[in-house]
């Protein structure tokens, strides 16, 4: 494949500084060379400009830095759309999970213009389906999935001029284990297919991924993968802003990405929420590079 990397050093969606350095941590862990070693070509377009939280007021406490995040996501959407138009595969590096709003909008816009649609595989410890009315923190990194489904503030949900970006029935949430009380009701009503950590414990990752891939590819042009590093257990991925015990093992995470690669249906990939300030010797970014290469076809044998 011809892969274009876009870094989005956005940390306005949460309150723990450092996640803006995630793209740099992945590059320092050898991302570009690792992808090239698989035979793919890589074009690294660097990072987009994102405002710092010190430079402006957070605004509404229910949706902090809404305008600044929306501005960044509009830029991301335009760049992702252009990347696909030029025949390249978009790999987006976060930053916090707010960046998914823009990345998914760019893919969806490209497909919508061609009367097509995308499925979505969202791999995360959290649901990310809050809205300003339900969020206990007002942090937008807990709202991007909702925005992609057409919920929440119009500056986010309405990027590219339409909503929703994906159909709930074609979306899958995998690995969730930490949900806000009011967010649970949103998820239950959304129509999104959910595989919690209990489902993975009981069914195994292979069965969960087989079902997820079938759901995300039925009647679609393919699927978007949005991978939050906090889905992995903190023992393997300590450098994340919102760690939750009881996550995916090293091999479960790799199997998920390996099966995504085997499907041949992935349209774009974003990997988010690496915070090198609280990491241990860049361990989380090194794992992130490994997971990205698994998604791009690296095999054990």
N, C-alpha and C positions, 0 to 999 in steps of 0.2 A: 504494500500500500504506500501511497504518498500521504504522509501525516504532517499536519501543521499544528504546532504547539502554541497555545495562547495562555500566558500567565495573567491571572487576575488577583492582584494582591489586596483583596478587599477584606477588611476586618471590622467594618461598620455594623455588621449584622449581629455582633455579639460583643461582650464586654471584656473579654480576656485578650489583652494585646499579644501579638506575636504570630497569629495565623496569617498575617499579610506576608510573612516570610516563607510560607509553604512552597510557593513556586520555586524560590531560590534553593530551598532545602532539597527538593526533588532533583533539580538540575545538578546540585553539588553531589548528590548520590549517584550520579552517572546516568540519568534518564536518557539523554539523547543517544549516547553511545550504546546503551542497552537495547534501545529500539532498533538502531541501525544494525546491530549484530544479528537481528532476526531477518535481515534482508530488506527491510523497509527503508524508504527515503524519509528524511526528517527535515522540515523547515521550521525553525524556531523563530516565531515572530515577536519574541520578547513579551513584556508585560504592558497592559494598558495602564493609563494613568487613573489613579483612584485617590480621592481626597482623604486626608488624614482626619481622624476624629478631633484632634486638637484645633483644627482650623475652622470648625463651625459648631453651632449648637445642635443638640440631638433632635430638637423639635418636639413632636408629639410623643409623650411617654408611652403611648400604646403601640407606636410603630417608629422606633428611634431611627434617625437618619434616613427616613423614607425617601426624600427627594434625591439625596446623594446616591443611595443604593439604586434607585430607579435610573438615574443618569448613567451609572456604571453598567447596569444591565442592558440598557439600550445600546450602549457601545458594544458590549459583548454580543448581543443578538445580531447586530449589523456585521460584525467580523465573522461570526460563525456562519451566517447566511452566505457571505462572500466566499468563505473557505469552501463550502460545499459546491457553490456555483462554479468554482475554479477546479473542481474535481479532486479536492483533497479531503482527507478525513480529519475532523476537528478533535483535538485533544485539549481540554481545558483544565488548567491547574489552579486550584484555590489556595488561599482565600477561604472565607467561610462559605457555608452552603447557599447563601443568598445568590451566589453567582449562577446557580442552576436556572434561575428565572430567566436570565438572558440567554444562556446557552441553549436551553430547551426551546425558547421562543425562536431563535435563529433557525434551528432544524425544522420546527413546525411550520414556520413561514415558507421555507423552501418547498416543503412537501405540499402545503396548502395551495400554493400557486400552481401545483401540478395535480390538483385534486387527489392528493394522497394524504396519508396520516401516519404517525409513528406510535408505537407502543413505548412503554417506559418501565424500566427496571430500576427501582430506587432501593439501594442497599444501605441501611442506616440503623443505628441503635434507637433513633428517635423518629417520630412520625412526620415532623416538619409540616403539620397541617393546622397549625394555629392561625388565627386571624387576630387583628388588633383587639377585637372584642373578647377573645378567649385567652390570649397569651398572658401568663402571669408576669412576664418580664418586659414585654414590648420589644424583644430582640427579633429582628426579621429573619435571622438564620433558622428560626423555628417556624417560618411561614412559607418557604418556597414551594413546597409540594402543593399547598393550598392555592397559591397564586397560579401555578400551572394548570390547576383544575378550574380556574376562573373565579376563585374565592378571594376575599380580601381587597385591599386598596387597588383602585383602578390603575394608578401609576405603575403597579407591579403586574397585576393580572391582565392589563390591557396593552402591554408592550407589543409592538408590531400591529396594533390596531384590531386585534380579535381575541376572543376568549371562548372556551378554554383552549389551551395549547395541545392538550391530550385528552382522550376519552378515558374516563375512570375505569371502564370495563377492560381497557387494554393496559392498565397500569398495575404494577405489582410492587409491594413494599416488603422487603426481606430483612430479617434480623432484628426487628424492632423489639425493645424490651423496656423502654422508659418513656411513658406517655403522661402528659398532663391530663387531669380529670375531664375537663371540658373538651379537650382535643380528642379523647376517645370517642365521644359522641359524633364528632365531625367525621372521623375515620369510618365509624360504623355505618353512617348514612351515605358516605361518599360513593360507594360502589367499587372502590379500589380493592384488589385482592391482597390480603395480608398473610404473610407467613412469619409468625413471631419466633423468638428463640425456642419456645416450647415446641412449635411445629418442627423446627429443625432438629431438636433433640429427639422427637418421636419418629419423624419420617426419614431423617437423614438429608444431608445437603443435596445429594444427587436427585432424589425424588422432588425436593422443593424446586430445584433449578429446572428440572424437566417440565414441571407444571408451569413455572413462571415463564419459561421461554415459549411454551405453547400459547399461553394467554397473551403475551406481548407481541407475538407475531401473527396471530390470527386476524386476517383482514387488514394488515398494515404493510407498509413498505419495509419494515424493520423496527428496531427499537433503539432508544436512547438508554445508556447506562449512566446512572448517577451514583457514585460510590463515596460514602462518607467514611473516613478512616476510623471513626469512633465505633463502627459496627464490629470491629475486631476487638477481641478482649484486650484490656489495658496491659496485660502481661506481655503482649506482643506489640501493641501500639500505644505506648505510654504518652506520646507527644500529641495529644488531642485536647481540645478545650473542655469537652464535656464527657469524660470517660465514664463508662458504666460497666461494672463487673458482669461476667457471664456472657461474653460476646463470642463471636466466631473464633475458632482456632485458626492457626496459621494455614493448615491444610484445607479447612473448610472455605476460607476466603479464596485461596488459590483455585480450588475446585470450581467455585462459582465463576471465576474469571476464565478458567480453562474451558468450561462448558459454554460460556458466552462466545469465546473465540471459535469453538467447534461449530456453533450455529451458523456462522457466516452472515448474521443478520444485524450486527451492531452498526448503527449509523453515526454515533458520536459517543464520546466518553468524557466525563469529568470526574476528577478525584480531588476531594476537598478536606479541609479542617485539620491539616497538619500544622502543629505549633512547635517549631524547633526550640523555642525558649524553654519549654517544659519537657522536651524530649531527652533521651539518653543516647548521646553519641550518634545522633541522627538515625536512630533505629527505626522510627516510624516512617521516615522518608525512604529509607532503604527498602523497607517492606512495601511501601507505595510503588516504588520503581518495579519491584518484583511482580506486584499485582497487575500493573499496567502491561508489563511484557507478557504475562499470562493471558491477558485479554487480547493481545496482539499476536498470539499464536505460539508462545514459547512452550515447549513440552519437556517432560522429564527425559523421554527417550525418542 
